[in-house]
Structure formats: structure tokens, C-alpha cells
Amino acid sequence: MARNEVVLWSGGFDSTLILHDLITKGIIPFALTVTHINNLLINKEKESRDKLEKRLGEFDRKEYICGKATDTVADFTRDYWLTELFNYMPDNSNVYMGIHMLDVIGRKPVRKEFDDFIADFESKAQQKGINVKLELPLEHMYKDDILEKMWELGLFTDCWNCEGPQGLLPCGECMPCKRVGKWRSKHENRNSWI
Ligand SMILES: [Zn+2]
């Protein structure tokens, strides 16, 4: 039986690159988005995914909103996002997640958190009776390389990454905004030499 190719899709740079790469290989992936009801960016993120969907080629897509109004989004992410995912995950799936080098080496504790996550993922799925294999195709890439690729593919502008927008605009202050801003200015300087 063919396995399902499931991408955990936020609409950000990493998961969108994975989706793009699978489609380019002739695979029709299933993009799964599980968001918490209290996520303030819920509409903004969805808007990005809607735009990207039109540009990426053929894939299947499902979005679920879960959680209780009394949760914080951080509680959800830390305590039960992983479990919640398996309620929507088809059996026999390769599950793609956009973890990259910064996640592996740029956060503390350096390696343990990452290893725990991976160990938990497949075993938690098994407890739910679902067979999954976690795939981390960006594991050895740096964020700048990912941004570079997304720029070349023309998908950069449609991705949303700000964690705390001011109205409809990115804040420029949060970690993802700063990272993208730094890359963008480096990119623009380099192009001005040509
Ligand atoms: Zn921001």
C-alpha cells in the first residue's frame, strides 16, 4: 500500500518549501494544518496558505481548529499539539516537518529537546494506532539557505512568519521578523553589487 506523504503545513517558509519540493518530484502531498482556536494569527496565516495554494501546484489540504478558549496557545503547543495531530493524521504516513539547523543547534537545550521531540512523535503515533515515519528534509539546512531558495522560487512574499503583527503588517520586532529582515538586507546589498 502506498504511504501518505503528509506535510505539517503552517504556510511559513520551511513547511512551504517542503511542500513545493514534494510537488516538484511528482508527489501529491497532503498538507495538514492544525491550529489552536486562540491563535491570534489564525486568519493571517490562513490567508498566506490560501495564496500559496494557488501557486504551488496540485496537493490535498485540510485545516483543523482545535483546543479550548481557556488554553493559551503556548500550553497547546507544548502539551497537546502533538497528540492532537494524530486525530487528523492518516495511517501509514510519512510526516514531513520543517525542522532545520537553527532548531537543532540554535536553541537550548541543544540536542535533547530535538531528540525528545522525534522520539515522542513516532511513539505517540503508535499509541494511537497510527504508523508514521517522521521526515525532516530540511534538517541540515540553515534558515538563510531556506530563505534564499524561497526567494528564487518566487514564494518568499506570500509566506507569513511574524509572530506579533501590528494590525495587518509584520511587527519587525519578533525573532522571525528580525531573522527575515537580516536576510533581506543582506540579499539586497549583494544584489546592488551586480
Ligand atoms: Zn514580527
Residues whose N, C-alpha, C, O or C-beta is under 5 A from the ligand:
A	BS01	ZN	C162 E163 G164 P170 C171 G172 E173 C174 C177
